[in-house]
C-alpha cells in the first residue's frame, strides 16, 4: 500500500524519484523519503512525515541532492506511527545501505531480537528496518552486495517489494518482490524501479513485471533477473498502452470528480468490441473457455474486497437471473481462513481494480490449490492477478487515481453483466433478451451522461446533508449492493457514518435510528418491486426521516413522500445499477468537498491494498 520509485542512470535521480512518488501518493501519503548516492558516493537520506510536499519543502539545494542513483518511498503506515523516524528509507547501523519496502515482514520481531543480540541498534518501530540491518549483517560477513540481499530475503517471512542501494557499490541497485508488486522500467542507458507504472510513464513505456521471488540487479548499462535461489530468468518486456495524460486532473478539482465524469467513456470501453448483435450475445475471449466448458459450470464463487465485493454482489443477481447458476460472493479477506468448499465444476472469479489486492491474491491462490478454475476481472494489464489466473477480462477503465473507486466499479459491473448474458446464452437464455440487453447497453453511456448533467442539482442536495452525522442507504434487488456502495463512498471520503441496507430489513432494527436528523437515501426505480420499496419509504416518512430518492424519469408521485428526488433514465432492470450508482457517487463527492476534505486522499486509506 506504499509507493516505491528508484532510478539509476546518467541524470539527476532526485527530481525523477520525487516526481515519481508524487504520482504514487494515492498509494500512501502519511510520510515519505528519498535516499541518494551523491557525487562523492555518500549516502544521503531525507525523510518527512506528512504529504510529499512537506518532504519537497525540506530538501536542501539541488547541488546537495544531486546523484545518479536514488530510491524513494511514500508510506501508508502499518508498523509504527506515521512519523519522520518511521518513514522510509531505512538504514542499518553504519549508514551504508538504504532500503525502501512495501509489504509486511511477519517474522520481524524474531529477526530483530537475533540482530540486537549481535549488537544492532534499532531506532524505528517499523518491520522494514529489520531488512536494512539484516542485509548489513550479511555484508559485514563479507558477502557481495547482491548475495547479502539474497541471503537476507531467504530468512524473511511475509511479503515485500524492495529497492536497495549501497554506497560501497555505488553503481548498483537491487530490487526484489514477493507478494507485493514491483516493476522494472527500461530507458536508454537508464533504469527505473517502481511499484506502479504511473510513476515512470513519462520516462518509459517499456517495462518488466517482476514475478514473486525474483530479484533484479541493475547497473547503469544493464540488468539481470534471477530467482531468490539464483536461477536465471528470461524476462519478458511489455509495452504500456497508456500515457501520462490519463493521470492528469485536467480541468477538474479532484481526480475523483474527473473519474466520475469519465464513466460514459469507461463503461463504453468495457463493452466495446465485445457485443455480438448477430448472435444476441457477447464475446469475452480472454476467458479462455469453450462453450462446452462454460455450460459445464455448476457453481460460481466471486472473491473480492470493498467496492469490488459490491460489484460481485451485483454480478450474483445478474448471473443467477440470466444463467441460473448459483453464485456465492465471498470477502477475499475471509475466504482462505474458513477452508472453502470447492466442488467439481466450480468457477472462481476474482475481482480487483489494481490486480494486486493482497487478500484477493491469497484467496485465489487458495482456490487454485483446491483445483478450481480461476478467472480475473481487473483494470491493470500485467498485474499479478492477471498473470496468475487461468483467464479473465480487463475492464479497460483507464488509470484510476482517486482512492474512492468510481469508474472501476461501473466497469466491473458492466463486465459481470456481460458475463451473465454470455453464460445465459450458452444455456437457455432466449436471443430476445440478449438482443435487448445489447441494444440497451449501447445506450448506457449517454444515459450516464444525462445524470452527470444534473451535477449542480445534486450538489444542492449535498448541501442539505453535509452536516449530518449519520446516513442510511436503502435499496432492493440488485440495487441493494448499490446502496452498500453509496454508503461506502460517503464513509470513505466525508467521514459521515453511513450504512446500506435492503429496504425491507430496515424495520428489523435500523428504523430505530430514524428521526428528523437522519437522511435516508433510497433507490426506488420503476421496476417489479417498486411498490414494495415505496411501502418501506412510507415507513421512513412516518418517522420524520429525511428522504432523498433516486427514481425513474416520469415518476412524479414520488415527490409526495420525499425531500429531494434525483431522476435517472429508464433502462432494463438488469442494467439499472449502472445508472443508480452515479448520483450516489456525485452526492458523496460533493458532501466531502463541501466539508473541505481531501477527496482524493481520505485519511487512513490507500488506493492499492497490497498488505493483508
Secondary structure, DSSP 8 states (H G I E B T S, - for coil): --EEEEEESSS-HHHHHHHHHHHTGGG--SEEEEEEEETTS-EEEEEEESSHHHHHHH---TTTT-EEEEEEEEE--SSS-S-TTTSS-B--TTS-EEEEEES-BTTHHHHHHHHHHTT----SS-SHHHHHHHHHHHHHTT--HHHHHHHHHHT--B-EEEEEEETTSTT-EEEEEEBS--EEEE-SS-EEEESSGGGTTTT-SEEEE--TTEEEEE-SS-EEEEETT--B-----EE----GGGG--TT-SSHHHHHHHTHHHHHHHHHTT-EEGGGTEE--GGG---HHHHHT--EEEEEE-HHHHHHHHHHHHHHHHHH--EEEEEEHHHHTTTT----TTEEEEEEESSS--HHHHHHHHHHHHTT-EEEEEESSTT-HHHHHSSEEEE-------SSS-SHHHHHHHHHHHHHHHHHHHTTT--HHHHHHHHHHHHHHHHHHHHHHTTHHHHHHHHHHHTT-SEEEEEE-THHHHHHHHHHHHHHHHH--EEEEEEGGGGGGTGGGG-STT-EEEEEE-SSTTHHHHHHHHHHHHHTT-EEEEEEETT--GGGGT-SEEEEE----GGGHHHHHHHHHHHHHHHHHHHTT--STT-TT--SS----
